[in-house]
Amino acid sequence: MAVVTRFAPSPTGMLHVGGVRTALFSWLYARRMGGKFILRIEDTDRERSTDEAVRVILEGMAWLSLEPDEGPYYQTQRFDRYKEVIRGMLDDGTAYHCYCTKQELDEMREQQTARKEKPRYSGVCRDRTTPREGVQPVVRFRNPSDGAVVVEDLVHGPVTFQNVELDDLIIARSDGTPTYNFCVVVDDMDMGVTHVIRGDDHLNNTPRQMNMLLALGAKPPVYAHVPMILGPDGAKLSKRHGAVSVLQYEEEGYLPDALLNYLVRLGWSHGDQEIFSRDEMVAAFDIHDVNKAASAFNPEKLLWLNQQHMMRAQPAALVPHLQSQLARLGLPSDNQELLEGVIVSQRERAKTMKEMAQNSRFFFTETVELDPKAVAKHLTAAALPVLQKVRERLAALAEWSAVAVHTALNDLATELQTGLGKVAQPVRVAVAGSAISPPIDATLALLGRERTLARIDAALKQSPP
Ligand code: GLU
């Protein structure tokens, strides 16, 4: 049977790394098994769901290229279907109307607590045959009253729940709207989901969902409840730790593949391999190998992996990422050759694409602002005549290339009996505005002769400090 997985976020908070990892595991498993991956937006909680959260889910999934094969489905568009299933269950007796009032339920709970029993619905309306005047009933699922449900969880192993512990769940409120656990059941059934991979905060819902599926004549899927991601300090992941909208990682200049690589390794391993391309992840991932210990989020490791991915990527593949970071700095560029050249010469010095863009501004501007400190240090009275000579040599070059620039600067340093640094630093400050840039030959080759000479001229006009 073909594998069908789904990612079913509730748009009540911003999609963050915890949700992304669940999505990733579901997506990977479907891809690995040649199956289908479905995206379903669980927006039945209309008060807490927001359009903004839906947008972050859709844009986040697109940014990460975790494309669904089906969906997005929206639960709010399936209410007619849920109502139809509820009618069927009322007809066949797997569900019943419950007329208990809030006050009665409160009293029931108080009495049970006083008797030191676990509070649960007693089932008084199970056998009621007549409506109760003036009370709009809820609909409850008739949970089996004895026996046990065993969740054969792929991560946790078998987990047993006694049916007496599970009371009759409300599946429709008195206004007729279906409840969360019920919608999940109908959807998983209708969508043919074979593997439910989700956070282990849902494990307690599973026996109820399995009972409802069985009552509907459906075969429960295989479940895998993956452990939560904790903050680096072992506490619940919070905003401070990176539980921010996944799109913030895009803004911060992380590569989607690096973030996915980081997340796949939380709770899953493949020998001691740390760096995975997307294809390698798909080839190696198996949900059966995910372990049940919660793992801590480690921002430094994510940063390290990001640079590893930047170093390994084809420069052309990084171009759109650099472009979007440059656009944020108000420096849009579609000069493919320059963009690729900048990537190749800058990636060793930046851990994120944002940092790369920031370090590379001077490649994409007409003129540069000179950093006063760098000027004071490198554009001294003694340096300006050297810079003047550099200008002459560069202007006279027959061809403009890194090799030609390198030879010209080296020759000049030898003639002046000085180090290459004394020749290169003033040029670097003149063209980059600061004393930091990729190797000077590569920098000038990328900038081109015209901009190089114009910037040297502007620097020469500076009165020495
Ligand atoms: N909507 C649930 C959530 O966002 C997930 C439910 C499920 O995967 O079954 O936590």
Residues whose N, C-alpha, C, O or C-beta is under 5 A from the ligand:
A	BS01	LIG	A8 P9 S10 E42 V184 R198
